[in-house]
Amino acid sequence: MTDIPLGDLTVHHQPRDLRDRVALGFTKVLRWSADTFFAKRYGHRAIVLETVAAVPGMVGATINHLKCLRRMCDDKGWIRTLMEEAENERMHLMTFIEVAKPTLFERMVILGVQWVFYLTFFALYLVSARTAHRIVGYFEEEAVISYTLYLKEIDEGRSPNLPAPAIARHYWKLADDATLRDVVLAVRADEAHHRDVNHGFASELAGLAPTGRAAPYPAHADDIRRAA
């Protein structure tokens, strides 16, 4: 099996000003809502939250693309990075759909939450891209925590360690005998990478020096189309 990097699971950006505190407070409210609604149903939690997690990258890429067209300037690699983040989060969703089948009610929740979050995040990015990226950084901190708890549930036998879905084995280049635990490790590593990238973008927009290198990604398939 391809080695899955662990990275630093304890990273937390300490709020420096009001905008950072607002971003953290907003994130904590959403975390409380997710904990209340899903409890320890981590597979179903992942399905709903990954539909939201795939929004910021696409919004950021779109707005930066249009800005660079208007200003006729280079994007410094932001557009490709944010598009890849959005695609990566969508692959998380496609994987967990195979693990925990969403109910009709959850599908209706997804429809409502996605529209509200998309419009809200789009407006926020126009007003303060820095705050938007900081929120995503905090989102991803919480995602790392959630997937760590999911791993604990699997390791202690409270959640079944199912065989890894074919789409996950292909995307993360996992072995044929890979399990759900391997998938959750890979997803957690992805989220740690997004955490560091978005905190880095927010700090750059705030004129702060980089805090360090981003956590490494697991190896991803060049062709993400699902095998038959």
Secondary structure, DSSP 8 states (H G I E B T S, - for coil): --------TT------SHHHHHHHHHHHHHHHHHHHHHTT-HHHHHHHHHHHHHHHHHHHHHHHHHHHHHHT---TTHHHHHHHHHHHHHHHHHHHHHHS---HHHHHHHHHHHHHHHHHHHHHHHH-HHHHHHHHHHHHHHHHHHHHHHHHHHHTTSS---B--HHHHHHTT--TT-BHHHHHHHHHHHHHHHHHHHHHHHHHHTT----S---------S--S---
